[in-house]
Amino acid sequence: MISKRGVRIDATYFHAPPYTSERAKQKVVDLAKQIAKYTGPINLHIVNFTDIQMAIYEKCPHDELTIIMRRYMMKIAEHFAKQSNCLALVTGESIGQVASQTMHSLYVTNEVCDMPVFRPCIGMDKNDIVALSEKIGTYETSILPYEDCCTIFVAKHPVTKPRLDVIKKSERKLDDCIDELMKIALETEEVIKINAH
């Protein structure tokens, strides 16, 4: 939806081995190949996110796991975006679809970004998104049952109205390790060049 306006797309995938399998990673590569038919070539950044997730899991309140995790994902995505001279981030969020996509959650997630964040699906419901994925040929691949890093560490009762001050206070529990973990995650990225076939 963004690329059809003439925008070139890079992509970022957060891999969490051993919790996510190589098949989960392959699923993302396959989806990128399908999308590249419409967008043209894509640089797919694969980020090893396990250690960051484990630190958040061990040190932060469990009902805040997803929101804190997503804030670090956005920081990492923005790092690669700036490195590649990109001008914005694009996500697939739609309001209220899940706990991490409430208005409150989106506000708290966005706070870590300097770049604009475009969300072309923001007002779509699940049926709209499924219909679009069927139209562009990604639906069958996207429903393959491989775990992604968000579903593994999800809390039973995630916070739906996070407060920025509370989340920032929780993130301070990561002060002793997060800089080093972020550095390693950024330095160990893998880039897969996806070409349109």
DADA-V27070 format. One record per residue. N is the residue number from 1. RES is the residue in one small letter. OMEGA is omega in degrees with one decimal (999 if undefined). Layout:
# DADA-V27070
n-><N | N>
res-><RES | RES>
omega-><OMEGA | OMEGA>
This chain:
# DADA-V27070
n-><1 | 2 | 3 | 4 | 5 | 6 | 7 | 8 | 9 | 10 | 11 | 12 | 13 | 14 | 15 | 16 | 17 | 18 | 19 | 20 | 21 | 22 | 23 | 24 | 25 | 26 | 27 | 28 | 29 | 30 | 31 | 32 | 33 | 34 | 35 | 36 | 37 | 38 | 39 | 40 | 41 | 42 | 43 | 44 | 45 | 46 | 47 | 48 | 49 | 50 | 51 | 52 | 53 | 54 | 55 | 56 | 57 | 58 | 59 | 60 | 61 | 62 | 63 | 64 | 65 | 66 | 67 | 68 | 69 | 70 | 71 | 72 | 73 | 74 | 75 | 76 | 77 | 78 | 79 | 80 | 81 | 82 | 83 | 84 | 85 | 86 | 87 | 88 | 89 | 90 | 91 | 92 | 93 | 94 | 95 | 96 | 97 | 98 | 99 | 100 | 101 | 102 | 103 | 104 | 105 | 106 | 107 | 108 | 109 | 110 | 111 | 112 | 113 | 114 | 115 | 116 | 117 | 118 | 119 | 120 | 121 | 122 | 123 | 124 | 125 | 126 | 127 | 128 | 129 | 130 | 131 | 132 | 133 | 134 | 135 | 136 | 137 | 138 | 139 | 140 | 141 | 142 | 143 | 144 | 145 | 146 | 147 | 148 | 149 | 150 | 151 | 152 | 153 | 154 | 155 | 156 | 157 | 158 | 159 | 160 | 161 | 162 | 163 | 164 | 165 | 166 | 167 | 168 | 169 | 170 | 171 | 172 | 173 | 174 | 175 | 176 | 177 | 178 | 179 | 180 | 181 | 182 | 183 | 184 | 185 | 186 | 187 | 188 | 189 | 190 | 191 | 192 | 193 | 194 | 195 | 196 | 197>
res-><m | i | s | k | r | g | v | r | i | d | a | t | y | f | h | a | p | p | y | t | s | e | r | a | k | q | k | v | v | d | l | a | k | q | i | a | k | y | t | g | p | i | n | l | h | i | v | n | f | t | d | i | q | m | a | i | y | e | k | c | p | h | d | e | l | t | i | i | m | r | r | y | m | m | k | i | a | e | h | f | a | k | q | s | n | c | l | a | l | v | t | g | e | s | i | g | q | v | a | s | q | t | m | h | s | l | y | v | t | n | e | v | c | d | m | p | v | f | r | p | c | i | g | m | d | k | n | d | i | v | a | l | s | e | k | i | g | t | y | e | t | s | i | l | p | y | e | d | c | c | t | i | f | v | a | k | h | p | v | t | k | p | r | l | d | v | i | k | k | s | e | r | k | l | d | d | c | i | d | e | l | m | k | i | a | l | e | t | e | e | v | i | k | i | n | a | h>
omega-><176.1 | -175.3 | -179.3 | 171.8 | 175.9 | -177.9 | 175.7 | -172.5 | 162.1 | -177.9 | 177.3 | 177.5 | -179.6 | -174.8 | -177.4 | 177.9 | 2.0 | -176.0 | 171.3 | -173.6 | 173.2 | 178.6 | 176.1 | 177.6 | 179.9 | 177.1 | -180.0 | 177.4 | 179.5 | 177.0 | 179.0 | 178.4 | 179.7 | -179.3 | -179.8 | 175.8 | -179.2 | -170.3 | -167.4 | -173.3 | -179.9 | 167.7 | -178.8 | 178.3 | 176.9 | -176.5 | 174.0 | -169.1 | -171.8 | -173.4 | 176.8 | 179.0 | -178.9 | 178.6 | 178.7 | -178.9 | -176.1 | -169.5 | -173.0 | 178.5 | -172.4 | 179.4 | 179.1 | -174.5 | -172.2 | -176.5 | 178.5 | 178.0 | -178.0 | 176.9 | 177.4 | 175.0 | -179.6 | 177.8 | -178.9 | 179.1 | -179.9 | 177.0 | 179.8 | 178.9 | 179.9 | 178.7 | -177.1 | -178.3 | 173.6 | -174.7 | -179.2 | 170.8 | 177.5 | 176.5 | -178.3 | -175.3 | 169.7 | -171.0 | 171.7 | -177.8 | 176.4 | -175.4 | -176.8 | -178.6 | 170.1 | 177.4 | 179.7 | -177.4 | 179.2 | 177.8 | -177.5 | 178.2 | -177.2 | -171.4 | -177.9 | -173.1 | 169.3 | -177.0 | 170.2 | 177.4 | 178.5 | -179.3 | -173.5 | -179.8 | -166.1 | -177.8 | -178.7 | 171.5 | -173.4 | -179.4 | 177.6 | -175.8 | 177.2 | -179.4 | 179.1 | -179.5 | 175.7 | -178.5 | -177.1 | 172.7 | 179.5 | -170.9 | -174.9 | 178.4 | -174.2 | -179.9 | 175.9 | -165.8 | 178.6 | -176.4 | 168.3 | -171.0 | 178.6 | -174.2 | -174.5 | -174.3 | -175.4 | 179.9 | 176.7 | -179.0 | -177.4 | 178.0 | -179.5 | 177.3 | -178.0 | 174.5 | -175.6 | -178.5 | 179.7 | -179.4 | 179.0 | 177.6 | 178.3 | -179.1 | 178.5 | 176.4 | 179.7 | -172.3 | -175.3 | -173.8 | -166.4 | -179.3 | 179.7 | 179.6 | 177.2 | -180.0 | 180.0 | -179.5 | -178.9 | -176.8 | -175.1 | 178.3 | 172.8 | 177.0 | 176.5 | 178.6 | -177.8 | 179.4 | 176.9 | 178.8 | 999>
